[in-house]
Amino acid sequence: MESSGTSFNAAMRSVAPHQEFLLQGSILDAHCEVLLHRLRGLCDNADCNPEQFSDYEAVYQLKNNLSTQQSQYILFRIRQALDHADAPWHIRYLGQAEVGDKNRHTLVRACYDVACSSNVREFLNELGFKLDHEYVARGYFFHKGRMKVTVSKIYRLLQPGKTDQNTLEPMTQSHIVELSVVAPLGQDSIGDDMRNFAEQLKPLVLLEKFDHRRLP
């Protein structure tokens, strides 16, 4: 009988492949307004206020029994827009990051993101996935052509599954800044555009490619 991990890998091979190109950094809360002002000037629709978001995110993991896979676990991320009650939930799979190529200016990883129904948590539990962690991300996002910039504040949940304001606590005194593009395979030139854009945000924020496997 096929395991969930085997079935998942077979399913991924039948989906049109996409890659996420990513640079990340952080900025102290005290300097965040200056960064937002800079982004408004650099990004599209400079005459409009930046779009805001408030998302609940949870990460589920499943033990990967396939020895050929680099990662010990298969991870799925689910997301719910807290500020748009009628918006569908989303489920996302991110592959192993490719960080070893020094000629690439960004982190690159496989990316699959689709809308789903609100019972996605029950579905993952039925497949054997376990909740690893959950949080709320609030902030702003901007677009520059096909590039997306998010400036996010991360909150821990003081009570599991509860996302009311009085049950949230900031995890740090800083905001996470991410510059990303999701595109089909074979568009590595995107990295040059992202590097050039990231240069314009210095010295406010330094956007780099991080090897998440080295984080404690």
Secondary structure, DSSP 8 states (H G I E B T S, - for coil): ---HHHHHHHHHHTS--EEEEEEEEEEEGGGHHHHHHHHHHHSS-TTS--EEEEEEEEEEEEE---TT-SSSEEEEEEEEETT-TTS-EEEEEE---B---TT-SSEEEEEEEEEE-TTHHHHHHHHT-EEEEEEEEEEEEEEETTEEEEEEEEEEESSTT--SGGGEEESSSEEEEEEEEEEETT-TTHHHHHHHHHHTTTTT---B---GGG--
